[in-house]
Amino acid sequence: MPGRGAACGDPAREDTAVRTPLHPISAAWKGEGLDLTTSNGSVNLEIPKTYNARLETGTVNGGMNIDFPVTVQGFIGRRITTTLGSGGPRVRTVTTNGGVRIRQRLPQG
């Protein structure tokens, strides 16, 4: 059975929580950016709706579901690079065997 993993972080607090019951996930929250990679497991990531970043994501064996509006041009393969908002730090999340789900986190309040 493939592993599943999840990561979340708050850029304002610069913290990251990584959960994975079966397989390791490596995550590095570097200030405002994020670098997350896993080989065998899905990635679920929430990013604040108003966050500005350069998003790089992809999977070899799985689907991609991105809640943010993205603009792509040309061939769409297993990886996507796009700009969220006005652009900014790199948020990279990739997996080999699993899907990628990137959701918008709405402001609380």
Secondary structure by P-SEA (a helix, b strand, c coil): ccccbbbbbbccccbbbbbbccbbbbbbbcccbbbbbbccbbbbbbcccccccccccccccbbbbbccbbbbccccccbbbbbcccccccbbbbbccbbbbbbbbcccc
